[in-house]
């Protein structure tokens, strides 16, 4: 790299006399100033260490975690049945996992709709995106697929890319929308499309995931609620008719209908069939090999959240505060653990399940003390705290 050198001649200083004395004084002043500053810094370090300020800076407070009775998300490991506390939320609604994160919809006192990302390895909250705030809370308002997270607010659906949560921000423009006044009951992503059920009018809307263009409107019955993807189709629950309809993703038409003994509320599709909570304390299953025959697996009262992955089905009982694991091959409950107060939504992966709890917030592991903002950065580095 070229350098610029000042080659102008410098006049030599005259030896001795007042000029030399003045030069010596100028040399002594910086030394005196540095020694004084260092002494003050050492004194500040001693005070900081004595008062425990550096301890609070170098060891940040652990995040609040949900306890029994609290509102938040807990993790249940499939291998051991261990329940691990996750992050606390002021309020929450839906959960979904995928794209390297756990995604939670909920709100705070001044904002009803916030999409939060939780690191699935650590259980820590890592990012949030604000969605337009309205009073309506959609029953199942979140889905993951096609490299995006989809969240419903009223009749509108918002598309959020994973990196947006890490950066924070506000989603202002809806990706797709149902007719005005309708409410999206559930969202799923399959076959290059976003599917949204209309709770009031018994319809399912299909939107292209790339453009948001409406591709089809399919009628399923008096109402349309929970949905699931499996066996080459999109399954839609109709609580009023006590049915679950299968929509072909190729023809955009209902090609089969299953009737259940009571109103289906939550549905999930596993490798070998469709699973439904129907308000009877049992999970009803329509197995692929039985050509529509319905069997039931007794579990617990007031079943809510339901999720399936591989040969495992997870179902929560809000009455008992438990999560049960069903072997989808043997059709029996193989484990039940207590997870907390009022479990609601469930998401699952190969390692276990995530459960949303609707209890009141309980703050744990709170740590008070001065923050790093109370000490200058240079002092933190000098004292070894930064």
Helices and strands as residue ranges (DSSP letters): H 17-51, H 53-58, E 71-77, E 83-88, E 91-98, E 101-108, E 111-118, E 125-130, E 142-145, E 148-153, E 156-160, H 162-167, E 176-177, E 184-190, E 193-198, E 203-208, E 214-219, E 227-230, E 233-238, E 243-248, E 254-259, E 266-270, E 273-277, E 282-287, G 288-290, E 294-298, E 303-309, E 312-317, E 322-327, E 332-338, E 343-349, E 352-358, G 372-374, H 377-383
